[in-house]
Amino acid sequence: MLSLSSPYRHIALFLFTLLTVNATAQEENQFAVDAQLRTRGEINNGALYPRATKEGASYFANERARLSLHYTRARLQLKVSAQHTGVWGQDDIKSRNGRVAMNEAWVRLNLWDGLSAQVGRQQLSYDDERLLGTLDWNVAGNWHDAAKLIYEHKHMQAHAVITLNQSAENVRGHFQSAGGMPYKALAMLWWHQDFDVQPVGISLLAMNLSLEAGAQGTAKTKHMQTWGTHITYHPGGYNAAASFYFQTGEEKSGKSVSAFMGSLSGDYTINTDWTVRAGYDYLSGNDGRNINQHAFNPLYGTHHNFYGAMDYFTGLVDCGLQDIHLGGTTHLTRPVTLSLDYHALLTAEPIGQRSKMLGHELDLHASMPLQKDVTVTAGYSRMFGTSTMDAFLGGNHSLRQDWLWLQLNVNPRILFTKW
């Protein structure tokens, strides 16, 4: 009879437990089907970028139709989510153009106590989604093809994420062409800890982003690093958060990167009907004399949540950005929720001899549930720009720049069963 020494017995036991399921255990299986139909009509009279003289408003409706399948058992989770997105009238009445894409298609394997692996097309959402987020506001949302190792223990979480993108199954070489994923590879470590004694949460993030520049055969890979922390503190009715991130390495052009961003925010719940909030964000920029890149790149976050709903500043801002924001939320008439936010937007670095003030934005948002899985939301935003905004983004600040939208979101769970 085969005899194993103690260390080898432990290794064999580990592998056996990892790769097999206890035959005597009765596993519970769960299966669910979720659907979403989200339709949003917009009147765009200056959103995304300021309109210039003689430009009229645009009117359109976009739609997302999504169907998600979830399967779970003791050591396995699986999700497949397909969606169709588009604008009303985009296709001919008899069109056979089927724009259906996989939004998510992943499997999560529970490997050992607290340790699991998630592989496939998935959403990467971390902390307040400032750098990596689902971007659910966008009709298509954000997704990544990735492999993720997850460890969870009590109040601690640790993730290791890696991706490798290529535009095709190239027989020779590795090339990521334009039009596909915006990066060639991503490697990230993320750690989060909550504490029992104090209502504090701390996250640490370190990411290396590989970017490909040049044509196939002569392309060179540049590497940019982002690292920093996100801290939350929530005693009683207060909530406070701070984020600090730095960027180093190289960008696609070959310029050395040395950039940073910081944010402070907080809110206070006065009572069940009123919440007030305030914050300040700073993203470093170039002053026109820089040889290196000092403008902070916000990467692939949910930018719609931060620098004004008009979405003027969703990517790298060359002169940097400062955002002083104030706001509040109320339930004046239940179940209607009303929110109003004000943004004072300035450059971090001057544009010539101009003032740093870019403009002032007001964002009004209303939400009302009609049923448990049916919600109507609406919003109105107005930008009061300056001549500095004209110099930076174009347009004519003397014209009215505003945006109105109305959205219906139906998100039912169609089926849930277990056996």
Buried (B, 14 or more C-beta within 10 A) or exposed (E): EEEEEEEEEEEEEEEEEEEEEEEEEEEEEEBBBBBBBBBBBBBBBBBEEBBEEEEEBEEEBBBBBBBBBBBBBEBBBBBBBBBEBBEEEEEEEEEEEEEEEBBBBBBBBBBEEBBBBBBBBBBBBBBBBBBBBBBBBBBBBBBBBBBBBBBBEEEEBBBBBEBBBBBEEEEEEBBBEEEEBEBBBBBBBBBBBBEEEEBBBBBBBEBBBBBBBEEBEEBEBBBBBBBBBBBBBBEEEEBBBBBBBBBBBBBBEEBEBBBBBBBBBBBBBEEEEEBBBBBEBBBBBBBEEBEEBBBBBBBBBBBBBBBBBBBBBBEBBBBBBBBBBEBBBBBEEEEEBBBBBBBBBBBBBBBEEBEBBBBBBBBBBBBBBEEEBBBBBBBBBBBEBBBBBBBBBEBBBEBEBBBBBBBBBBBBEEEEEEE
